[in-house]
Amino acid sequence: MSGTGLAADAAVEGQGPPKRAAASRRRGENLERAIYSAVIAQLEAVGYARLTMDRVAADARTGKAALYRRWPSKAELVVDTLDYALPAPEDAPDEGNVRDDLVEHMRQKAEVLNSPVGRAMQSLLAEIDRDGPMVRLVQERVFQPRQNVFQLILERGVGRGEIRSGRLSPLVAELGPAMLVQRFLGDSSPVPDDYLVAVVDELIMPIVRP
């Protein structure tokens, strides 16, 4: 029965409209996770331009004031959401084998890009001005801190004698992530695992092997 019908029945019986149970408010980390999830859902559904603090607050079942206490603007909220959702730089795999570490790192990144987070990023990057302040903020706070992970994995390989130090350069370190991002932005379908493995085995490892 609809809520309107229930209220009408109660009024007829002299009881008045039924009271709605108060929704429990999230706090701390639970609230932040709910807000980040709401941002991802809103980016995917309506895009950056139409995303509002009101929409996010409603989706996260919290008040708008809770958002503004943490984030002074929509841009700051979106950037923090992406930073939270993507693998942290310190979570780089370290299994003692440079090839396997590179493949695993590419898989970690692709898993996120193939998820709603990736679709939200596609929506955001397609919509914002490539020379504007928002894209620079995303580059500085989200992408740049993660660009060194490939370099770190390769440097560990140099220390173990798996890689020639003379062949290690910023260009080589950027190759894997650049190929992944190009594939991600150029094709709406999920990035396949065999593509990730081929980038490592056919492009990167032949360059750096002793």
Solvent accessible surface area in square Angstrom, and as a share of the most:
residue,aa,sasa,rsa
1,M,173,0.77
2,S,73,0.47
3,G,56,0.54
4,T,111,0.64
5,G,22,0.21
6,L,90,0.45
7,A,33,0.26
8,A,53,0.41
9,D,68,0.35
10,A,13,0.10
11,A,61,0.47
12,V,130,0.75
13,E,115,0.52
14,G,66,0.64
15,Q,133,0.59
16,G,25,0.24
17,P,99,0.62
18,P,82,0.52
19,K,199,0.84
20,R,229,0.84
21,A,91,0.71
22,A,102,0.79
23,A,77,0.60
24,S,93,0.60
25,R,154,0.56
26,R,77,0.28
27,R,182,0.66
28,G,44,0.42
29,E,128,0.57
30,N,85,0.44
31,L,10,0.05
32,E,59,0.27
33,R,110,0.40
34,A,16,0.12
35,I,0,0.00
36,Y,22,0.08
37,S,72,0.46
38,A,4,0.03
39,V,0,0.00
40,I,17,0.09
41,A,47,0.36
42,Q,26,0.11
43,L,0,0.00
44,E,72,0.32
45,A,77,0.60
46,V,31,0.18
47,G,7,0.06
48,Y,31,0.12
49,A,74,0.57
50,R,145,0.53
51,L,1,0.01
52,T,57,0.33
53,M,12,0.05
54,D,83,0.43
55,R,91,0.33
56,V,0,0.00
57,A,6,0.04
58,A,76,0.59
59,D,67,0.35
60,A,2,0.01
61,R,135,0.49
62,T,21,0.12
63,G,27,0.26
64,K,88,0.37
65,A,64,0.49
66,A,7,0.05
67,L,0,0.00
68,Y,107,0.41
69,R,176,0.64
70,R,87,0.32
71,W,10,0.04
72,P,105,0.66
73,S,43,0.28
74,K,50,0.21
75,A,26,0.20
76,E,49,0.22
77,L,0,0.00
78,V,0,0.00
79,V,0,0.00
80,D,40,0.21
81,T,1,0.00
82,L,1,0.00
83,D,61,0.32
84,Y,116,0.44
85,A,28,0.22
86,L,18,0.09
87,P,34,0.21
88,A,33,0.25
89,P,43,0.27
90,E,144,0.64
91,D,84,0.43
92,A,17,0.13
93,P,14,0.09
94,D,83,0.43
95,E,137,0.62
96,G,42,0.40
97,N,62,0.32
98,V,2,0.01
99,R,76,0.28
100,D,65,0.33
101,D,0,0.00
102,L,0,0.00
103,V,3,0.02
104,E,67,0.30
105,H,10,0.04
106,M,0,0.00
107,R,99,0.36
108,Q,48,0.21
109,K,35,0.15
110,A,3,0.03
111,E,127,0.57
112,V,24,0.14
113,L,17,0.08
114,N,49,0.25
115,S,30,0.19
116,P,60,0.38
117,V,23,0.13
118,G,0,0.00
119,R,109,0.40
120,A,0,0.00
121,M,7,0.03
122,Q,44,0.20
123,S,32,0.20
124,L,0,0.00
125,L,15,0.08
126,A,88,0.68
127,E,75,0.34
128,I,19,0.10
129,D,96,0.49
130,R,148,0.54
131,D,117,0.60
132,G,7,0.07
133,P,102,0.64
134,M,21,0.09
135,V,24,0.14
136,R,128,0.47
137,L,39,0.19
138,V,1,0.00
139,Q,63,0.28
140,E,100,0.45
141,R,85,0.31
142,V,0,0.00
143,F,55,0.23
144,Q,85,0.38
145,P,56,0.35
146,R,21,0.08
147,Q,86,0.38
148,N,102,0.52
149,V,6,0.03
150,F,0,0.00
151,Q,46,0.21
152,L,77,0.38
153,I,0,0.00
154,L,0,0.00
155,E,83,0.37
156,R,56,0.21
157,G,0,0.00
158,V,42,0.24
159,G,70,0.67
160,R,96,0.35
161,G,52,0.50
162,E,47,0.21
163,I,6,0.03
164,R,93,0.34
165,S,78,0.50
166,G,73,0.71
167,R,105,0.38
168,L,33,0.16
169,S,40,0.26
170,P,95,0.60
171,L,140,0.69
172,V,15,0.09
173,A,4,0.03
174,E,95,0.43
175,L,46,0.23
176,G,0,0.00
177,P,21,0.13
178,A,56,0.43
179,M,49,0.22
180,L,0,0.00
181,V,66,0.38
182,Q,123,0.54
183,R,49,0.18
184,F,10,0.04
185,L,77,0.38
186,G,71,0.68
187,D,58,0.30
188,S,108,0.69
189,S,51,0.33
190,P,91,0.57
191,V,7,0.04
192,P,54,0.34
193,D,67,0.35
194,D,102,0.53
195,Y,54,0.20
196,L,3,0.02
197,V,35,0.20
198,A,32,0.24
199,V,4,0.02
200,V,0,0.00
201,D,45,0.23
202,E,124,0.56
203,L,69,0.34
204,I,0,0.00
205,M,8,0.04
206,P,72,0.45
207,I,52,0.27
208,V,0,0.00
209,R,114,0.42
210,P,107,0.67
